[in-house]
């Protein structure tokens, strides 16, 4: 697969879409567009705040949405109602086009509760697996901890990690379904397969830079400082 064939864009909420939405500006979520330039197919990762605006970016690039990928069920990623606020997302995108939302099976009930989507609108996956977008293969990595069915996506040496891992820090574990022990295992075992030269693309811009190599992240991010599960739990549990 040539690098030129991969279509990959990182969009920042409040800047690249949802430009008049104060919540989108405050939450600084990243949305990712991943596809095959030759076939024109693409998926949207975490289509929250402004589905029509995100679709417009795709269409301006000559791409067509063929699916959605949800990193986890929180409304700032897939839309819906949560903790007293309402965010447009996957459900509203389905008023424009009929495509599935790919989620981990452990996340399905949470996603349905928050978004109002039905089983028929979800494509569930168990553990690791992959989906193809044209000739581009996206590997699905089940990385629980922030939520039970959090998942990350590995495509051509790029890791889209949602709220599992940021350039500095990681997702919190004190929200419904959070589990610090699981997050430790996800960071140190599941993501261990991701090489140091892979580029980390997080779910929020919580650092000055929007991305970094996994090697840089492992060297500088405090979540990799503990050398055992016991140390991790003492620091982050």
C-alpha positions as CSV (number, residue, x, y, z in Angstrom):
1,X,0.0,0.0,0.0
2,X,1.4,3.4,-0.9
3,X,1.4,6.3,1.5
4,X,-0.3,8.4,-1.2
5,X,-3.4,6.1,-1.2
6,X,-4.1,6.5,2.4
7,X,-6.5,9.4,3.1
8,X,-6.0,10.6,6.7
9,X,-7.1,13.9,8.2
10,X,-7.2,15.2,11.8
11,X,-9.9,17.8,12.5
12,X,-10.2,19.9,15.7
13,X,-13.6,20.7,17.1
14,X,-14.3,24.4,17.3
15,X,-11.7,25.2,14.7
16,X,-12.2,22.9,11.7
17,X,-15.9,22.3,12.3
18,X,-18.5,23.4,14.8
19,X,-16.8,26.7,14.8
20,X,-19.6,28.6,16.6
21,X,-20.2,25.9,19.2
22,X,-18.7,26.9,22.6
23,X,-18.8,23.4,23.9
24,X,-16.9,22.1,20.9
25,X,-14.3,24.9,21.4
26,X,-13.9,24.1,25.1
27,X,-13.7,20.3,24.7
28,X,-11.1,20.4,21.9
29,X,-12.0,17.0,20.5
30,X,-10.3,15.5,17.5
31,X,-12.2,13.9,14.7
32,X,-10.4,11.7,12.2
33,X,-11.2,10.9,8.6
34,X,-9.6,7.7,7.3
35,X,-10.0,6.3,3.8
36,X,-8.8,5.2,0.4
37,X,-8.1,8.0,-2.0
38,X,-8.5,5.7,-5.0
39,X,-11.9,4.4,-4.2
40,X,-13.1,7.6,-2.5
41,X,-14.4,5.6,0.6
42,X,-13.8,7.0,4.1
43,X,-14.9,6.5,7.7
44,X,-15.3,9.1,10.4
45,X,-13.8,8.5,13.8
46,X,-15.9,10.1,16.6
47,X,-18.4,12.2,14.6
48,X,-19.5,14.6,17.4
49,X,-20.8,18.2,17.4
50,X,-21.3,18.9,13.7
51,X,-21.9,15.8,11.6
52,X,-23.0,17.9,8.6
53,X,-19.9,20.0,8.8
54,X,-17.7,16.9,9.0
55,X,-19.4,15.4,6.0
56,X,-18.8,18.6,4.1
57,X,-15.1,18.3,4.7
58,X,-15.2,14.8,3.4
59,X,-17.2,15.8,0.3
60,X,-14.9,18.7,-0.4
61,X,-12.0,16.2,-0.5
62,X,-14.0,14.1,-3.0
63,X,-14.6,11.3,-0.4
64,X,-17.8,9.5,0.6
65,X,-18.6,8.4,4.1
66,X,-19.0,4.6,4.3
67,X,-19.0,4.2,8.1
68,X,-18.3,5.6,11.5
69,X,-15.9,4.4,14.2
70,X,-16.5,5.2,17.8
71,X,-13.6,5.1,20.2
72,X,-16.0,5.1,23.2
73,X,-19.5,6.0,24.3
74,X,-19.0,9.5,25.7
75,X,-21.2,12.1,24.1
76,X,-18.2,14.4,23.1
77,X,-17.1,11.5,20.9
78,X,-20.2,9.9,19.4
79,X,-22.9,12.5,20.4
80,X,-26.0,12.0,22.5
81,X,-27.2,12.9,25.9
82,X,-24.9,12.7,28.9
83,X,-24.4,14.5,32.2
84,X,-27.0,17.2,31.3
85,X,-25.8,18.2,27.9
86,X,-26.8,17.2,24.4
87,X,-24.3,16.8,21.6
88,X,-25.1,16.1,17.9
89,X,-23.2,13.0,16.6
90,X,-23.7,9.6,15.1
91,X,-27.5,9.7,15.3
92,X,-27.7,13.0,13.4
93,X,-25.1,11.8,10.9
94,X,-27.5,9.0,10.0
95,X,-30.1,11.5,8.9
96,X,-27.6,12.4,6.0
97,X,-26.4,8.9,5.1
98,X,-27.0,5.3,6.2
99,X,-23.8,3.8,7.5
100,X,-22.9,1.6,10.5
101,X,-21.2,2.8,13.7
102,X,-18.5,0.3,14.6
103,X,-18.1,-0.2,18.3
104,X,-16.7,-2.8,20.6
105,X,-19.3,-5.2,21.9
106,X,-18.6,-4.2,25.5
107,X,-19.5,-0.6,24.6
108,X,-22.7,-1.3,22.7
109,X,-25.2,-0.9,25.5
110,X,-23.6,2.3,26.7
111,X,-23.6,3.7,23.1
112,X,-27.3,2.8,22.6
113,X,-28.2,4.5,25.9
114,X,-26.3,7.7,25.2
115,X,-27.1,8.1,21.5
116,X,-30.5,6.4,21.1
117,X,-29.1,4.2,18.3
118,X,-30.4,0.7,17.8
119,X,-28.7,-2.7,17.4
120,X,-29.4,-2.4,13.6
121,X,-27.4,0.8,13.4
122,X,-24.3,-0.6,15.2
123,X,-21.6,-3.0,14.0
124,X,-20.1,-4.7,17.0
125,X,-16.7,-6.2,17.3
126,X,-15.2,-8.4,19.9
127,X,-11.6,-7.7,21.0
128,X,-9.2,-7.0,18.2
129,X,-10.1,-7.3,14.6
130,X,-10.0,-5.1,11.5
131,X,-12.2,-3.4,8.9
132,X,-11.3,-2.5,5.4
133,X,-12.1,0.9,3.8
134,X,-11.4,0.3,0.2
135,X,-8.0,-1.3,0.2
136,X,-7.0,0.4,3.5
137,X,-7.1,-1.9,6.6
138,X,-7.8,-0.4,9.9
139,X,-6.9,-2.6,12.9
140,X,-9.3,-2.4,15.8
141,X,-7.6,-2.6,19.3
142,X,-9.8,-3.2,22.3
143,X,-8.2,-0.9,24.9
144,X,-10.6,-0.8,27.9
145,X,-10.1,1.2,31.0
146,X,-11.4,4.7,30.3
147,X,-14.6,2.8,29.4
148,X,-15.3,-1.0,29.1
149,X,-15.3,-0.9,25.3
150,X,-12.8,1.8,24.5
151,X,-11.0,1.0,21.2
152,X,-8.0,2.4,19.4
153,X,-7.3,2.2,15.7
154,X,-4.0,1.4,14.0
155,X,-3.7,2.2,10.3
156,X,-0.3,2.4,8.5
157,X,1.7,3.3,11.5
158,X,-0.8,5.8,12.9
159,X,-2.5,5.1,16.2
160,X,-5.8,6.9,16.8
161,X,-6.2,6.3,20.5
162,X,-9.4,8.2,21.6
163,X,-9.2,8.9,25.3
164,X,-7.1,5.8,26.1
165,X,-3.9,7.7,25.6
166,X,-3.0,11.4,25.2
167,X,0.4,12.9,24.5
168,X,0.4,13.7,28.2
169,X,-1.8,11.7,30.6
170,X,-4.6,9.3,29.7
171,X,-8.3,9.1,30.0
172,X,-9.9,9.3,33.5
173,X,-11.2,6.1,35.1
174,X,-13.8,7.6,37.5
175,X,-16.7,7.8,35.1
176,X,-19.2,5.0,34.6
177,X,-17.4,1.9,33.3
178,X,-14.0,3.2,34.1
179,X,-11.4,0.7,35.4
180,X,-7.8,1.8,36.2
181,X,-6.4,-1.8,36.3
182,X,-7.8,-2.4,32.8
183,X,-6.3,0.9,31.5
184,X,-2.9,-0.2,32.8
185,X,-3.2,-3.4,30.9
186,X,-4.3,-1.6,27.8
187,X,-1.4,0.9,27.9
188,X,1.3,-1.7,28.7
189,X,0.1,-4.8,27.0
190,X,-2.3,-4.1,24.2
191,X,-0.5,-1.0,23.0
192,X,2.9,-2.7,23.4
193,X,2.5,-3.9,19.8
194,X,2.5,-0.4,18.5
195,X,6.1,0.5,17.5
196,X,7.9,3.6,18.8
197,X,8.0,5.2,15.3
198,X,4.2,5.0,15.0
199,X,2.4,8.4,15.4
200,X,0.0,8.8,18.2
201,X,-3.2,10.8,17.4
202,X,-5.2,11.4,20.6
203,X,-8.9,12.1,21.2
204,X,-8.3,15.7,22.5
205,X,-5.8,18.4,22.0
206,X,-4.6,18.5,25.6
207,X,-1.0,19.3,24.6
208,X,0.5,22.0,22.4
209,X,1.3,19.5,19.7
210,X,-1.6,17.6,18.0
211,X,0.5,14.3,17.6
212,X,3.7,12.7,18.6
213,X,5.6,9.4,18.1
214,X,4.8,6.6,20.5
215,X,8.5,6.6,21.4
216,X,8.4,10.3,22.4
217,X,5.1,9.6,24.3
218,X,6.5,6.6,26.1
219,X,9.5,8.6,27.1
220,X,7.7,11.7,28.4
221,X,4.2,10.7,29.4
222,X,3.9,10.1,33.2
223,X,1.5,7.2,32.7
224,X,4.4,5.1,31.5
225,X,6.6,5.9,34.6
226,X,5.2,3.1,36.8
227,X,7.1,-0.2,36.4
228,X,4.4,-2.4,37.8
229,X,0.6,-2.6,38.2
230,X,1.0,-1.9,41.9
231,X,2.9,1.3,41.2
232,X,0.3,2.3,38.6
233,X,-2.6,1.8,41.0
234,X,-0.8,3.8,43.7
235,X,-0.3,6.7,41.3
236,X,-3.5,6.5,39.2
237,X,-5.9,4.2,40.9
